[in-house]
Amino acid sequence: MVLACAGFLAVGQVLIGPIGKPVPDLTVLGVTVLIPLALAERILRVPGSATAACGAYLLPRSLISLLVPGIAQPPQLLVPTIVFDLVLWLDASHLYALRDAIRDALPARLRLWRARGTQATASSSVPFTRTRALVGGGAFGLVLSLVEPSYEIFLGGDPALWTGPPVWVAAVLTTLVCAAVATILTVRDRAS
């Protein structure tokens, strides 16, 4: 299933081609990337499935673009995808467990906080809520719109085109649209 979502991601990237300007290309990129990633999360219900699908797409795509100079580099998709996965799956109990693991790894004289009597248990079966999907999609769109313009400038894009008000408009639009798409595709209906 991960490879099918990676193939779906590749088809979307071929259809939209390289991005040339912030508005509307950045929003179209965000939506065409988020649809297969949200479907991977919805179908598999495993932490990291969106990141796995993105990695399965990016590895061969990056190798092809390195071997064939005429093909453009793929967009920076891994960091926004990891943020999407973290927002969907990270729970407060996971943070408490991480805090306790760090505290236990430190020597006793360096511990800055005391252990509490309650033990938090980490669960990987966190049900997706509409709020979690909304925030995850919005975070994906925001991080993508923060990472991609600087990458386009790095690849030789016009700095005047990839800075200023058009980028801010694209960031807001991408964040809102990706939040809506993630909410629609990730959350299952609870009707019986």
N, C-alpha and C positions, 0 to 999 in steps of 0.2 A: 504494500500500500504506500509505503514511503517513496518507493521508486515511481509509482504511478503519479503521486503528487509532484514529485520532482519533474517528471515528464510534462505534466500539466503546466508547471511553472515555466519550463523551457518553451513550450508552445506559446504561452502568453508573451514571453520575452521576444520571441521571433516575430510575433504579430505586431507588437508595438515598436520594435526596433530601438535604436539608441535614442536617448532623450537629448533634445537640443535646446530647450528653454524651460524655465521653471513652471510657468503656467501655460497650459494644463498638463504638460508632460510628466511632472513630478507626481501629480495626483493620479494620473493614469497608471504610472509605474507602481505606485503604492497599492492601488486596487488590484491590478493584475498579479501582483506578488502576494497580496494578502489572501486572495480567494483560495489558491491551493493550500496555503499554510493553515488557514482556518478550517478547511475541509480535512486536512490531516489531523488537526487537533480534535475535530468533532468525531471523526470516524474511529481513530485509534484510541483516544482517551488515555494517552500515555505521556508523562512529562518528557518534553524534548522532541516530540514528534515533528513539530513545525521546524525546529532547528535541524533535525535529521533530514527532512525533505529539502530544506534550503542548502544544506551541505552537499547532499547528493546531486543537486543541480549545479552548485558553484564549482565543485572540484573538476568535473570534465569540461565545463564551460571556460574556466580559467586556463586550463591546460590547452584547450583549443585556441584561445585567443593569444596565448604565448607562442604557440607553434605556427600559427597563421597570422602574420602581422596585419592583414587587411581587416580582420574581425576585431571589433571594439571590445574593450575590457568590460566584464559584467559590472553592473552597479553594485554598490556596497549594501548588501542585503543581510549579512550575517548578524551584525550588531542589532539592527532593529528586530530581527527575528528572535534573537536571544532575549531581548527585552519583552517581546510579546509572550514568549514562553514563561518567563519569570513572573510576569503579572498574572497570567492565567493560573499558574500552579503554585506560586509561593504563598504560604499561609503564615499567620503569626506564630503558629507552633513551630514552623521551620526556623524562624528567626530566633525563637527562644532556645531551640535545640542547638543552633549554631553558637549562640552566646554561651550556653553551658559547655559545649565542646571546647571553645576557646578558653573558658575559665578553667576547665579541668586540665588543659594542656600547659597552662602557665604554672610556674613554681608558686608555692603558697605565699611567699613574700611579695610577689608581683601582682597578685590578684587585687583588682580594684573594686570588686563587688562580691558580696557574699552569696552563697548558694541559698536558694529558697527551698522550702519544703515541697513544693509542687513540681512534678516532672511533666514536662510537655511532651506529648507524643506526636511525632510527625506522621502525617497521613498523605499518601499520594493520590487518594481518591477524592480530592476536593471537587465538589460539584460546581460546574460553571454557572455563575449567576449572570444576569444581564449586566449588572454593574461591573463585574470582573471582566466580561467580554468588552464592554464599552471602554473601560479604562485601558485594557490591553490593546485594542485596536487603535485607540487614540495615541497611546504611547508608541506603538509601531509607526504610525504616521508622523508623529513629531520627531522621533529619532531619525527616521529616514530623511525627513526634510532638513534635519540639522547636519547629517553626515554627507548626503549626496551632493549638495552644491560645492562644498570644499573639494570633494573628490573630482568633480567635473572641472574645477579650476586646475587641480593638480594634473589632470589629463590633457590640459591645454585649452580648455574652454575659455571664453571671454569673461574676464573678471567683472566687467561692467554688467554683463547679462546675469551672472550668478550671485550678485550681491544687491542689497537694497530692497526697496518695496516689493518688487515682483517675487522675491524669495519669501518674504514674510507673508504675502498673500497666498503663495503656494503652500507654505507651511500650515497656515490656518485651514485652508481648504483640504489639504491632505489629511490633517489630523481629524477633522470632522467627518470626512467621507470614510476614512479607514475605521473610525470608531463605529460608524453605522454599519459598515460591511461586516466587521467582526461580530457585532451583536446579532446580526441577522443569521450569519452562517455558523457561529460557534455554539450558541445556546439551543438546546433541544426543547421542544414544547413539552409541557408537563401535563397535557390533557390526557385523560384516560378514557 
